[in-house]
Amino acid sequence: MRRLRFLLRPGWLVLALVVAGFAFMCFYVLAPWQLGKNTSTEHRNQLIADSVDAEPVPLETLLSGGAANPDDEWRRVTATGSYVQNSDLLVRLRSIESQPAYEVLTPLQLTDGRTILVNRGYVRPIQGTEAPPVDPPPAGPVTLDGRVRKSEGTIAGKEPIDENGLRQVYYIDAGQIGGFIGADLVDAYVQLEPDQPGGLGTIPLPQLDAGPYLSYGLQWLAFGIMAPLGLAYFIRAEWRERRKEKSAKAADDATPAPAPVARKKPFTRSKPVESAPRTAAEAKLADRYGKGR
């Protein structure tokens, strides 16, 4: 453990906390968020696919509990009643076929006395974002073909507004809209099929595509696994580097000091050796034949 004491330094502690926090977010927030969206999208697609070949049923049969069952969403229904006149609402900030739009809601009083919102379709804004005039729904009894939808819910800060004499909302939420217009609404709404009384631009069904949510969720899981592995890699690299430095230092301490090198004596020119005196005969020969003989 003494070899890993460097992990107690502030830099390593901060790095470990960052990696742990990132892995926690990947495993418990980001991956579940994307995988949950994938599950809900697949469930929605299955409900739509099942409804395509199913026969319409009377709306009242799906509202026995006062609200539509979530598993009944997108079911094709028939609704008989009368539109409540002068009670249209516009849903702001919608996009239909990649273009801005307002969706139009009108309450419908059913034959059993209950009131439910009907999404009559959409209209395009004029002059930028200005809401256009909306054709009123027909008066008197009507029978509508549509699909039952559950309320979207709402969030704080997105309250209904009254702008230029038009009542507008941000979400199709029966509870919020009922309080806004002073009506007791069924907790659901009906989205009209094409060519219905009071219908406007038909809202297309969602594409039956699961989207990228599954791959995104798997990517976040992979990131959550890779982050701790990356930290372990850097810890091991640091530990090995420190071990090499320690081994090199120990080897230097164990190496004996080199023996002193003997100093050479300075070179001195020796004196010429004096030759012995020559005899008379040698001197005579040297004079005759040269000193080199």
ZIMO-V265038 format. One record per backbone hydrogen bond with DSSP energy under -1.0 kcal/mol. NH is the residue of the N-H (numbers start at 1). CO is the residue of the C=O. If there is no record, write none. Layout:
BEGIN
nh = (NH:NH)
co = (CO:CO)
END
This chain:
BEGIN
nh = (4:5:7:8:9:13:14:15:16:17:18:19:20:21:22:23:24:25:26:27:28:29:30:31:33:34:35:36:37:38:39:40:41:42:43:44:45:46:47:48:49:50:51:52:57:59:61:62:63:66:72:73:74:75:77:78:79:81:82:84:89:90:91:92:94:96:99:101:102:103:104:105:106:108:109:110:111:113:116:118:119:120:120:122:123:126:129:130:142:144:146:147:148:149:152:158:161:163:166:168:169:173:177:178:179:180:181:182:183:186:187:188:189:190:191:192:193:199:200:201:209:216:217:218:219:220:221:222:223:224:225:226:227:229:230:231:232:233:234:235:236:237:238:239:240:241:242:243:244:245:246:247:248:249:250:251:252:253:254:283:284:285:286:287:288:289:290:293)
co = (1:2:4:5:6:9:10:11:12:13:14:15:16:17:18:19:20:21:22:23:24:25:25:26:29:30:31:32:33:34:35:36:37:38:39:40:41:42:43:44:45:46:47:48:76:78:58:59:60:63:69:70:148:72:146:57:144:142:109:107:105:167:103:169:101:99:96:94:123:91:121:89:118:116:82:114:80:110:108:106:190:104:118:201:102:130:127:126:81:79:77:191:75:189:172:155:168:166:163:161:90:171:173:174:175:176:177:178:178:115:66:186:149:117:147:119:145:196:120:122:207:212:213:214:215:216:217:218:219:220:221:222:223:225:226:227:228:229:230:231:232:233:234:235:236:237:238:239:240:241:242:243:244:245:246:247:248:249:250:279:280:281:282:283:284:285:286:290)
END
